[in-house]
Amino acid sequence: MKLNRTLSWFLLAFGVWSWFIWITFVKNLVADGSGLAFDDAGDPTAYFWVHLLLAVTSFLLGTGIGVIGFRSVRALRRESATGA
């Protein structure tokens, strides 16, 4: 399947955006002082583990989507360089 230039760049941007957003979220989750992520003893709560799992899943999906976009952009550039 061949992707057009706009979709390729969108997928690449989505992958980068996903990493940016979820890294920020994980930093905030680890620094949480409200008592949601860590109990009084400093141990992680279920809230912490669920949201960490969401972040890891989003990292993986964002990486996969970004790689698809990157490969497509690279293929389109190669194609336009060869004049095909």
C-alpha positions, 0 to 999 in steps of 0.5 A: 500500500502506498501512502500519500505525502500528507498522510505520511507526514501526519503519521510521523507527526503523530508518532512524535506528538505521542512521545512528547505528550506521554513523556510529559504525562509520565513525568507528572505521574511520577512527581504526583503529590496529590496521593493518587499515584502513591499512597502515604508509604510512597508505594505506587497505587493502582491508579499509577499502574493503570496510567503507566500501562496506558503510557507504555501502550501509547509509547508503543503505538506512537512508535509504530505509527511514527515508524510507518510514517517515517518509512513512507516519507523516506520512500516518497523522497527516494521515489521523487529523487529517482523521478519515478 
